[in-house]
């Protein structure tokens, strides 16, 4: 009886997972390293790049000027290099 229930539960899991799309929540925190406080935050269900773009847009609207920016390989885009020409860029390798 237990074996039959075990077989049914395994097959139910497989049939339920077929055709489902996984959803991910992407979030990004921009932190001031001296004060260790968050300066901007954003989250989205679409992509990491969109979360990063919206967090940086929040900085611009608040009038916060960046002296330097450290990006890892997931957030390094040429457009960020173009947008922040005056800031020092630090690229963190994977």
Secondary structure as UniProt FT lines:
FT   HELIX           2..17
FT   TURN            18..19
FT   STRAND          26..32
FT   TURN            33..36
FT   STRAND          37..44
FT   HELIX           48..62
FT   STRAND          68..72
FT   TURN            73..75
FT   HELIX           78..83
FT   TURN            84..86
FT   STRAND          88..92
//
